[in-house]
Amino acid sequence: MKKVITYGTFDLLHWGHVRLLKRAKEMGDYLIVGLSTDEFNEFKKHKEAYNSYEHRKYILEAIKYVDEVIPENDWDQKVKDVQKYDIDTFVMGDDWQGQFDFLKDYCEVVYLPRTSGISTTKIKEDLK
């Protein structure tokens, strides 16, 4: 079984998120999503997510492409997760290009093109 992992906050879930999850799932048989906890999200973005971790997890678990959701607590856990879950492919959006190349020592690393015209930031700006 080929396992794939991706990470994110997945707040204000939109079709670009779902498209990323679909493309990630197409790269393997089992997709794990490392979902940023509320505490980690506040640390890395210096702001709260609109939806709580539990609500974001609930939404992700309802998406047919997602097989498992695990908490992302800090930047350094990715190597441990890749090893613990026997990951074959690590996937992120190409706005992170090069940031996770150190994982190539453990698995394949793929940066997918973002879906143009949609982002959580754009949604927040449009709602103002």
N, C-alpha and C positions, 0 to 999 in steps of 0.2 A: 504494500500500500504506500503510495506517495503522499507525503504530508506537506502542507503549505501553511505558512504563518504570516500574518500581517498585524500591524499595530495601529492604533489611533484612538481619538476621542469619540468620534462618531456622534457628535452632538448635532441637533437639528438635522437629523438624517434626511438625505436627499438622493435623487436618482444618480448623482455622480458617485456617492458612496456605494450604492447598490451595484452600480456598474463595475466599480473596483472589486467588490467582493465576488461578483460573478466571474470576472476575468481571473482573479486569484484562484477561485475554485476550479476553473478549467485547466489549471496547471497541475492538478493533482486529484487525489481521491478524498482527501480529508482536509478541511480548512479550519484552522484555529485562529481566532481573533484575540490579540492581546489588547484589552480595553483599558485605557488610562483610568485609574481610580480618580475620585474627586480630589484627593490630596495631591496626587502626582500632577493632575491637570492644573491645579492652582499653582503648583511649584513651577511647571514648565511654561505655562502661558500667563501666569500672574493674574488669572481671573477664573471665576467659577464657570462651569458648563451650565447651560440652561437646564438640562435634564440631569438628574442624579445618576450616579454609576448604576444603581439598581435598575432604573428605568431605561437607561441606554443598553444595558445588558439584556433586559427583557425584550427590547425591540430587536436587537441583533439576533437573539436566539430564535426569533420568529421568522427570520429570513432563511429561505431554503438552501442557500449556498453555504451557510455557516453551520459547522458541525459542533464547534465548542468555543466558548468564550472564557478566557482566563484574565485575571487582573494584571494590569501593567502598573507596577509600583515605583519603578525607577528606570533610569536610562541603562543601567548596567546589567539588567536581568536577561537581555536578549541572548547572549551566548549560553547562559544556563538553560533558558527555555528551548533553544535549538537542540541542545544536547538532551535535556529531559524528555522532550516530546519526539525525539528522533526525526527532526525536520529535514526535509529534502530541499525545499525552496522557501526563501524569505522574500516577501513582496511588499513594496511600498510605492507610493506615488512618486513621479519623477521630480517633484519639488524637493525631494530628499536625495536627489542624485549624488552618489559618492559618499554620503554620510554613514552608510552601513557596509561599506566595502570590506571592513575588517571581518565580517561574517563569512566571507568567501573561503576562509580557512575551514569552515564547518558545513557549509551548504551553498547551493546556488543562490545568488542574489539578483533579483529582478526589480527594475524600476519601471512602473507602468505610466504611460502618459495620462495626465489628469484629463478629466472630462471638461472641455471648454464651455464657458458660459454659465457654470454653476459652481458655487462654493458656499460654505457656511458663512464666511465673511460677507459675500455678496448678499446672501439672504438677510443677514443682520442689517446691512446697509439699506437694502430695499425696504425693510420694515420700519426704518426711522422716519 
